[in-house]
Amino acid sequence: MDSVTTEVIEFFSQPNAYRSVLILVASIIGAYILSKFLADLIIKIAQKVSVRADIESNEERFIRLRQVETYLSVSIAVVRAAVVAVAAYAVWRILSPVANSGAAAIGASAFFIVFAGQTLGMILRDVTAGAIMIIEQWFNVGDFIKVEPFINVSGVVERLTLRSTKLRSISGEVIWVHNQQIQAAHVTPRGVRTLAVDVFVRDKEKGLRTLKELAKAVPVGSTMLAQALQVQKPEEWGGGLWRITVMGQTAPGREWLVENFFVNAIKEVDSGVRNKMNRTFVYEPIARYADPIADKKFKRAVRASKSTSK
């Protein structure tokens, strides 16, 4: 008979051993029910905050509501952990006479060593990484992120806890990531990618009419174009040419709607015209990213590089 079996037999041979086991099981069940009730309550509050954030037009209040939603998501795990800790402490106090016995002390010590070495260390690394991301505000619930070092892990953050992050991909898949595995996060501002297509025409009225007709063919939706393509006011370019810019915002991963589908539609307009002077569009369309904040940042970088090159 090995030592572990001997310790178990000695434990159950003590007075009130079975009562102690029943108390332990009842405490675990009670802690689970209470933690689930509190978690469901927090989830309902978070859902109300999410609905309010989705209809909020003010950008600052929208960001604050997203942050509140993130903190509520984090608090779910914190509340559950607190309930379990309190229940564990209460059970320990109730069972202290039994727990003080030699066999129980040896068994508890062995369990703690195994638990701490195999489980607690991993959990603490996740919690540390999650706490840092939350304090530094890497991202909030509702943001679209791409996770490094993984190639295809990206999606909308549905839930963020101290231990893990839950994502919903554009294809509908649910992705769980341990926080310690997140080395970097690409956050898409406002959840959309802003693109522009520049074309050059000689007849601006004809060019405007053609572009507006082509823009109607590109589908609009939460996972397609955020809104219909916007044809900007023509800009006189010189030499009898006009530049017309078409702006669009797509869901991440749907950039091909502008870069390929819309651009190819523009090219098809003059596909059968051999005489360049009769073409609606003088040159091939130029597709580019056009995020306004990125433009401002890169303008600063360009000025800095010019000054250092002197």
Sequence and secondary structure as in RCSB ss.txt:
>XXXX:A:sequence
MDSVTTEVIEFFSQPNAYRSVLILVASIIGAYILSKFLADLIIKIAQKVSVRADIESNEERFIRLRQVETYLSVS
IAVVRAAVVAVAAYAVWRILSPVANSGAAAIGASAFFIVFAGQTLGMILRDVTAGAIMIIEQWFNVGDFIKVEPF
INVSGVVERLTLRSTKLRSISGEVIWVHNQQIQAAHVTPRGVRTLAVDVFVRDKEKGLRTLKELAKAVPVGSTML
AQALQVQKPEEWGGGLWRITVMGQTAPGREWLVENFFVNAIKEVDSGVRNKMNRTFVYEPIARYADPIADKKFKR
AVRASKSTSK
>XXXX:A:secstr
  HHHHHHHHHHTSTTHHHHHHHHHHHHHHHHHHHHHHHHHHHHHHHHHHHHHHT   HHHHHHHHHHHHHHHHH
HHHHHHHHHHHHHHHHHHHTHHHHTSHHHHHHHHHHHHHHIIIIIHHHHHHHHHHHHHHHTT   TT EEEEES 
SS EEEEEEE SSEEEEE TTS EEEEEGGG  EEEEEGGG EEEEEEEEES HHHHHHHHHHHHTTS BSTTSB
SS  EE   EEEETTEEEEEEEEEE TT THIIIIIIHHHHHHHTTT   GGG SBSS  EEEE  HHHHHHHHH
HHHHHHHHT 
